[in-house]
Amino acid sequence: MTGGTGFVGGHFIRSAIEHGHDVTALRRVGSRPRIGSDPEPEWLDVSLDCVSARQLRGFDGLVHFASAGVSPQRASWQDLIQWNVNAPMTLVQEAARAGIARIVAAGSSAEYGRSAHRYDAIPADAPLLPVGGYAASKAALFTCLHGYAVEMRLELCYLRIFSAYGEGQHEENLWPALRRAAEEDRDFRMTLGEQVRDFIAVEDVADTFLRALVREDVCPGDPCVCNVGSGQPVTVRAFSERWWKRWKARGRLQIGALPYRPNEVMRFVPQIDSDGSATSMAEGER
């Protein structure tokens, strides 16, 4: 797998090992995992674009999480194309040469972009109308993976993640920033919070990817594309208030203290079916 030192990838490792799987994870030299697991996976210290078919022989599947430019981090267009498109495609081609038939890849809800304006619930086959470099590079990877899987008759399961949250998430994202303010007895400045999102616990995301490795309905040359969400849309304000109350925060939610971002999408909700949904807990039960 790739991305094992990251947010979702770290939780995937933990879940996979708990379920008895042997995991080998790529990592950059010197990088440390956000999420620990006991026991640890076998780490392969090699760059994403330098893995050979020889190193991949004997594995049952490849799970790809690694990605540059995940919000709030920034990356240049050159780096986005290199690390979100070229390098993963090089890896997948080497995996195919090694005889790996099942590929599970993490997509992003950002790929839908302006399609969100067209749907109350975005279907997995909605047009990809990305806005910005990160979303565009993820959409480009999907197109390349889809075409390659069809041509080479690989079993591809492509899962677009919506608003995952939880331990190990970048501290500038909503949930960890909210938790930090609650723990420090500080007020929390936020927008009016009218945006509707599908928040899903990262543990449920990890379990969905784990199930994708063994699904029996993914056929060679016929990619499976799914949204990953809780199926429980909620406003950002309601989500924040629920966690604020759960943490017994002493500060105050300063609702409306911040403006919406330019071109804010007010409703960004996936259509979830039985094949793509997580085994979701009631929102807030994590």
C-alpha positions in Angstrom: 0.0 0.0 0.0 0.9 3.6 -0.4 0.2 6.5 2.0 0.7 4.4 5.1 2.2 7.3 7.1 -0.9 9.5 6.3 -4.3 10.1 7.9 -6.5 7.6 6.2 -3.7 5.2 5.3 -2.6 4.9 8.9 -6.1 3.9 10.0 -6.2 1.4 7.1 -3.0 -0.3 8.3 -4.4 -0.6 11.8 -7.6 -2.1 10.6 -5.9 -4.5 8.1 -3.5 -5.8 10.8 -6.3 -6.2 13.3 -8.2 -8.3 10.7 -5.2 -10.6 10.2 -3.8 -9.2 6.9 -0.1 -8.9 6.2 0.7 -5.4 5.1 3.7 -3.9 3.4 3.7 -0.1 3.1 5.7 2.3 1.1 7.1 5.4 2.8 9.6 8.1 2.1 12.9 7.9 3.9 12.6 9.8 7.2 8.8 10.0 7.2 6.9 9.1 10.4 3.3 7.7 10.6 0.5 9.9 11.9 -1.2 6.8 13.3 0.6 4.0 15.1 -0.2 0.3 14.9 0.9 -2.6 16.9 2.4 -4.6 15.4 3.7 -2.3 12.7 3.5 -3.2 9.0 6.6 -4.1 7.0 7.9 -0.7 5.7 9.5 -0.4 2.3 11.6 2.8 2.2 11.3 3.7 -1.5 9.8 6.5 -3.5 6.4 5.9 -5.1 7.9 6.1 -8.7 10.8 3.8 -8.0 9.1 0.5 -7.1 9.8 -2.4 -9.4 7.7 -5.3 -10.3 10.3 -7.6 -8.6 9.5 -5.8 -5.3 5.7 -6.3 -5.8 5.7 -10.0 -6.6 3.7 -12.2 -4.3 1.2 -9.6 -3.1 -2.6 -10.1 -3.5 -3.6 -6.4 -3.9 -2.4 -2.8 -4.1 -4.1 -0.1 -2.1 -3.2 3.5 -3.0 -3.7 6.4 -0.6 -0.7 8.6 -1.2 -1.5 12.0 -2.5 0.1 15.5 -2.7 -1.7 18.7 -2.0 -4.4 17.4 0.3 -6.1 20.4 2.0 -4.8 22.5 3.8 -1.5 21.6 2.3 -0.3 23.1 -1.0 1.6 21.7 -4.0 2.5 23.1 -7.4 0.8 21.9 -10.5 4.1 20.2 -11.5 4.2 18.3 -8.2 0.5 17.5 -8.4 0.8 15.9 -11.8 4.0 14.1 -10.9 2.9 12.6 -7.6 -0.9 12.3 -8.1 -0.8 11.0 -11.7 2.5 10.0 -13.1 4.0 8.2 -10.1 0.9 6.3 -9.2 0.4 5.1 -12.8 4.1 4.0 -12.9 3.4 2.0 -9.7 0.2 0.4 -11.0 1.9 -0.7 -14.2 4.6 -2.3 -12.2 2.0 -4.0 -10.0 0.3 -5.4 -13.2 3.6 -6.7 -14.4 4.0 -8.4 -11.0 0.7 -10.2 -11.4 -1.3 -8.1 -8.9 -4.9 -8.1 -10.2 -6.8 -6.1 -7.5 -6.2 -2.4 -7.3 -8.0 -0.3 -4.7 -7.4 3.5 -5.1 -8.5 6.4 -2.9 -10.3 9.2 -4.8 -11.6 12.5 -3.6 -15.0 14.1 -3.5 -13.2 17.2 -4.8 -13.1 15.6 -8.2 -16.8 16.3 -8.7 -16.2 20.1 -8.2 -19.0 22.0 -9.9 -21.1 18.9 -10.4 -22.1 19.4 -6.7 -24.4 22.2 -7.9 -26.4 19.8 -10.0 -27.3 17.2 -7.5 -28.8 16.9 -4.0 -26.8 13.7 -3.7 -23.9 13.3 -6.2 -23.9 9.9 -7.9 -20.6 8.2 -8.5 -21.0 8.6 -12.3 -21.5 12.3 -12.1 -19.3 14.4 -14.4 -16.0 15.3 -13.0 -15.7 19.1 -13.1 -12.8 19.8 -10.7 -11.8 23.3 -9.6 -8.1 23.7 -8.7 -5.0 21.7 -9.1 -5.5 19.0 -6.5 -9.0 18.1 -7.6 -7.9 18.1 -11.3 -4.9 15.9 -10.6 -7.1 13.3 -8.8 -9.6 13.4 -11.6 -6.8 12.8 -14.1 -5.5 9.8 -12.1 -9.0 8.3 -12.1 -9.3 8.7 -15.9 -5.9 7.0 -16.4 -6.6 4.2 -13.9 -10.0 3.5 -15.4 -8.6 3.3 -18.9 -5.6 1.2 -17.9 -7.8 -1.2 -15.8 -10.1 -1.7 -18.8 -7.3 -2.3 -21.2 -5.3 -4.6 -19.0 -8.4 -6.3 -17.4 -7.5 -5.4 -13.9 -9.9 -5.4 -11.0 -10.1 -1.7 -10.0 -12.1 -0.4 -7.1 -12.0 3.4 -7.0 -13.5 4.9 -3.9 -14.1 8.7 -3.6 -13.9 9.8 0.0 -16.1 12.6 1.3 -15.6 14.5 4.6 -13.5 12.1 6.7 -12.5 13.1 10.2 -10.7 11.7 13.2 -7.4 11.0 14.9 -4.3 11.9 12.9 -6.1 14.5 10.6 -4.2 17.6 9.8 -4.5 20.1 12.7 -5.9 22.8 10.5 -8.9 20.8 9.3 -12.3 21.4 11.1 -12.5 18.5 13.5 -9.0 18.6 14.9 -9.1 22.4 15.1 -12.4 22.2 16.9 -11.1 19.6 19.4 -8.0 21.6 20.1 -10.0 24.7 20.9 -12.3 22.6 23.2 -9.4 21.1 25.0 -7.8 24.5 25.5 -11.0 26.2 26.7 -10.9 28.6 23.9 -13.7 30.1 21.8 -13.8 28.8 18.2 -14.3 31.1 15.3 -16.3 29.6 12.4 -18.6 30.5 9.5 -22.4 30.5 9.8 -22.0 26.7 9.2 -24.9 26.4 6.7 -22.8 24.2 4.4 -24.2 20.6 4.2 -21.6 17.9 4.3 -21.3 14.1 4.7 -18.9 13.6 7.6 -17.6 10.1 8.1 -15.4 8.7 10.8 -12.0 7.7 9.4 -12.2 4.3 11.0 -15.3 3.6 8.8 -13.4 4.8 5.7 -10.5 2.4 6.5 -13.0 -0.5 6.9 -14.6 0.3 3.6 -11.2 0.1 1.8 -10.4 -3.1 3.6 -13.7 -4.7 2.3 -12.9 -3.5 -1.2 -9.9 -5.8 -1.3 -12.1 -8.9 -1.0 -15.3 -7.8 -2.7 -16.4 -10.5 -5.1 -18.4 -8.2 -7.4 -15.4 -6.4 -8.9 -14.8 -7.9 -12.3 -11.6 -7.7 -14.5 -11.8 -4.8 -16.9 -15.0 -3.4 -15.4 -13.9 -0.8 -12.8 -16.1 -0.3 -9.7 -16.5 3.4 -8.7 -18.1 4.3 -5.4 -18.6 7.2 -3.0 -17.5 6.7 0.6 -19.6 8.5 3.1 -21.9 8.0 6.1 -25.1 8.6 4.2 -26.0 11.1 6.9 -25.7 14.7 5.6 -25.5 17.4 8.3 -24.7 21.1 8.4 -21.2 22.2 9.5 -22.9 24.0 12.3 -24.8 21.0 13.6 -21.6 18.8 13.3 -19.6 21.4 15.3 -22.3 21.9 17.9 -22.6 18.1 18.5 -18.9 17.6 19.1 -18.6 20.8 21.1 -21.3 19.5 23.4 -19.7 16.0 23.6 -16.4 17.4 24.6 -18.1 19.6 27.2 -16.2 22.6 25.8 -16.1 25.7 28.1 -15.5 28.1 25.3 -18.0 29.5 22.8 -18.7 28.7 19.2 -18.4 32.0 17.5 -20.8 31.2 14.7 -20.6 33.7 11.8 -17.3 35.1 12.9 -15.7 34.0 9.7 -16.8 34.6 6.1 -17.4 31.7 3.7 -14.6 30.9 1.4 -14.9 32.3 -2.2 -17.0 30.0 -4.3 -18.1 28.0 -1.3 -20.2 24.9 -2.3 -23.1 25.0 0.1 -24.2 21.4 -0.4 -21.7 18.6 -1.1 -23.3 15.3 -0.4 -22.7 11.9 -2.0 -25.2 9.4 -3.2 -24.4 6.2 -1.2 -25.3 2.7 -2.3 -24.9 -0.6 -0.4 -21.6 -1.3 -2.2 -19.9 1.9 -1.6 -21.1 3.0 1.8 -19.1 2.6 5.0 -20.4 0.5 7.8 -21.3 3.7 9.4 -22.0 4.5 13.0 -24.4 7.2 13.9 -22.7 10.5 13.3 -21.0 11.5 16.5 -20.7 8.1 18.0 -17.0 7.7 17.4 
